[in-house]
Structures are given as C-alpha cells and as structure tokens.
C-alpha cells in the first residue's frame, strides 16, 4: 500500500480532455480575443491563474495516488475527490472566465434560452443534488469502482452539474447572478440538501459500499472508520467552503450598498 503514494497513473482520456479545455481557454484569452469586438474586460492575471489552477487540481485529483486510492481502497480519498470536483474546481473555473467569453451564448437565441432554463436556481440546485445523491447509491457507486469509464462519467457529471450549481453565484456576467440576499439563501440551502447523502454515510453503523470491506486500508482505519471519515471530510469541507462564500457575498453586498449611499 505504501508504494501507491509514489505512483502516478496517467489516463490519456483525462489528459486529452484537460489539454483541449486549457487550449481553448488560452486561445480565447490570447490570439482569438481580438475577434470579440464586444469584449469589455480582458481576463486578469488572477483569473488566468485561477482557471489554470483549476485545471491542475482536476488533473491531480483524477490521476496519481488520490485517484488510485479512491478506486482501490479508500472511501475517504474518494470523498476528497468529490469535494474538489464539486466545491473547489468549479468556482475556480468560473472565476477564471471573462464576461465576454460568455456573451456569444447570450447572443444566440437557442443557447440563451437553454442557459436561462438550466441555470435557473431551482433547476441548478435540483440538478446537482439529485445527480450527487443518485451516484452515491451503492449499486451505481460500486460500478464506478469496477469500471474506469463509469468512474469518469460520474466525475464529469459532478463537474458539469456543480458548475451549473455555482452559476447563480459566480456567473462571469454579473446580471446572470442572483441578487445578494438570494445568493445567501441559495448557499445556505445547499449543505442542508446534501444531508441526504452525508447523514447515512457518516452515522451508519454498517459499511454501505461492500468494495471497501475487502480492500487493504490506509492509516490503519477499519472500513467503517474510513467511511465515517469520508462523511466528515465532505461535511466539514462543505461547511468551510460555503462559510467562505457567505462571508464573501456579505461583504460584497455591504460594499455595494456603501458605495451607492456615497453616490
């Protein structure tokens, strides 16, 4: 088991997908940006840094020791993957996108209608939480551990639906976002909805996923302890991240109100 920390399994499908996404972003940020005559603000260095960091974090979580441990023996490592895929990487990618990169979607009638429907707060909220809960059903979860392709599909659906989830808060175009009071309420409800997954995982007295009963454990944890640790990682990480955004939104709201009073 110790050797797994020194290994790094590279999956060509992941590498190719990430390089394509990064290449498109860099082309839009550089050589192709002159084609956007309606651009308002170019990507700032901080935005480019966040987007590239999100790509790197995705690569780290989907290859190497974290991924191998998640598939082979550690439920808690799998939950760490899910934290990165749903609560850290999507905000980083969205924060790295300049507003003018999204304007072509708004200008296309069909794409704009689709965007409005999918990113409606109720749809975005439900789509993510239903997807997240379904993939944690034992029968589907076990399939992700047996078949690499199914595992990748699971993580892609997490990344896509969580990006949609974060859109009402972090959409590159300000007018696509909820107002500040609605943002606070929206973020407050997300961890409550996730209790349907966290609760049984953390407080169950039985191992929910049989795969982890027959594999060698890390750190000397039993299967049930590893499962409980996974639930704690998901819950504590989500609380910290959502608290961070609640504070950020509150101060952004305060700053806006303070500026409007001055004017």
N, C-alpha and C positions, 0 to 999 in steps of 0.2 A: 504493500500500500504506500510505503514511503516513496517509491520510485515515481508514483503518479505526480508528485509535486514537481518533479524535474522533467516531466514530459510535456510536449506541446503538440497536440493533434490538430493539424490544419485541414479544414474541409474546403475543397475547391469551390463548392456552390456558395458558401458564405463569403469567401474572399472575392469571388467574381461579383456577387451582388453588391458588396460594400464598395468595391472599386468603381463600379458603374455609378452608384449613388454619389460617391465623392467626386467622381469625374464630372458628372452633370452639374453638381453644385459649384465646383471650381470654374467650370466653363461659363456658367451664368454669372459668377462673381467677377470673372476676368474678361476673356476675349469676347463673350457674347453679350455683355451688359450694354454695349453701345446700341444694340438692336432694340432695347427697351426705351423708346422715346418718352414714355410716361413715367420713368423711374423718378422717385422723389429722394430717397436716401440710399446711398450705396452701403453694402454690408460693412459694418465697422470691424476693426481688427478683433474686438471682443466677440462679435457674432461669429466670425470665421473660426475663431479659436473654439467656441462652444460647439459649433457644428462638427468640426474635425474631432474634437474630444469625444463627442457622442458616438461617432463612427468607431473610434479607437476602443471605447468602452464596450461597444457592441461586439467588436472582434474579440476582446479579452474574455467576455462572458460566454461567448459561443464557441470558443476554442480553448485548448490548453487545459490545465488542472481543474478549473472551476466546472467546465462543461463535462469533463470525463468523470469527475467525482459525482456530479449531479446525475449522470446517466447510470453510473455503475454502483454507487454505494451510499451516497449521502443526500437525504431528503433536504437537509438544511442548506446545502450548497445549491440545490435546485431552487429553493425559495429565494436564495440570494440572487440567482439569475433572474427570477421573476420580479424582484424588487428593481433591479437595474433596467429590465425591459419595459416595465410599466410605469415606474415612478421617477426614474432618473434620466434615461436616454431620451424619451420623447420630449420632455421640457427642454433639454439641451439642443435637440434638433430644431424645434420650433423657435427657440430664442435665437438661433443662428440664421434664420431665414429673413431676408429683407422684404419689406412690404411689396415692392414692385415685382418680386418673383411670383406673387400670388395674383396680381391684378389680371393677367390673361384669363384666369379661371373666372373671375368676376365678369369679364367682358364677353365670355361665351355663355349664351343663354342656357343651354342644357347643363353645362358644367356648374354654372352658378346655382341653378335650381337644385341640382344634386348636392352641392356643397351646403346650401341652406337646410336641406332636409337632414342630411347625415350629421351635420354639426349642431342641429337643434339640441339644446341642453338635455331635454328629456330623452331624445334618441341616443345622443352620445353617451349619456350616463347609463342607460339601459343596455346599449350595445356592448359596452365594455364589461359591465358587471355580470351580464348573462354569459358572455363568452368566457370570462375568467372562471365563473362557477362551473360551467359545463366541462371545461378542460380539467378541472380538479376532481371530477367524478372518477372513482377508481378504475372503471373499465377503460376510459379514454387515457387516463394518466399512465396506466400500465402499458398501453400501446406506444406512448411516446418514449418509453424506456426501452422497448423492444425494437423499434424501427426509427432509424435516424431521420428519415424523410418525414415521418409523422411528428417527430420532435421539432423539426424545423418549421413545419406548418403551424404547429401550436405557437411557437415563439413569434412567427410572423404575424399571426392573428392577434397575439398580445400587443405587438409593437404597433400594428395598424389601429386597433380599437383603442389603445391607450393614447395614441396621438390624437385620435378623434375626441377622446375624453378630455384631453388637455386643451383642445382648440378653443372652447368658450372662455378660457382663462388666458391663453398665451398665443392666440392667433396673431400672425405677423401684421395684419391690418387691424388697427385699434377698433374700428367700428364693427368688426366681426365679433368682438368680445362682449361678454355680459357687463353690465354696469357693476360698480364696485360692491354694493350691498348684495347683489345677486351672486357675484363671484364668491363672496364669503360664505353664503348659504350653500352654494354648489359644492365647494371644497369641504365644508363641514359634513355634508351628507355622504360623501364618497366612502370614508372609512366605516361609517355605520352600515352601508350596504355590503361591505366586504366581510362583515362579521359572519355571514352565512358560510364563508369559506374558512376564516380564521378560527372561529369558535370550535367546530368539531375537530379540526386538526390539532389545536393546542390542548384541548381539555379531554379528548378521547382517551379512555384507558386501554384501548386496543390499537394496534398498528393498522392504519387504514389501507396502506399500499403494500401488498404482500412482497413485492420485489425487494424491499429493504429489510425483510426478515431473514433473507438467505444470503446477504452480501456482507463482506467484511466492513467493519465500521472504522471511522476515523476518530481520533481523540478518545478512544475507549468508551464511546457512548453506545448504549443499547439502542435498538430500533425505535422504541417508544420515546426515549430521551432525544434522539435525533429528530423525530417527528415534532416533538414539543418545541425543540429549539428552532425548527423551521417556522413554526407558527409564531413564535416570539419574534424572530427576525422580521417576518413580514409585518407584524402588527407594530412593533416598535419603530421600524424604519418608516412605515407609512405615517405614523404619528409625528415623527420628527420632520419629515418632508412636508406634510400638509401644514404643520405649525409654521414652518419657514415661509410657506406661500401665504398663509393667513396674515402673518406679520408684514410681509412684503406688500400685499394688497392693501392692508390697513394704512400703511404709511404712504403708499401711492395715492390713496383716496384722500388722506389728510393733506398731502402736498398739493393735490389738485384743488381742493376746497380752499386752502390757504392762499393759493395763487389767485383764484377767482375773486376772493374777498379783497385782495390787494388791488386788483384791476377795477 
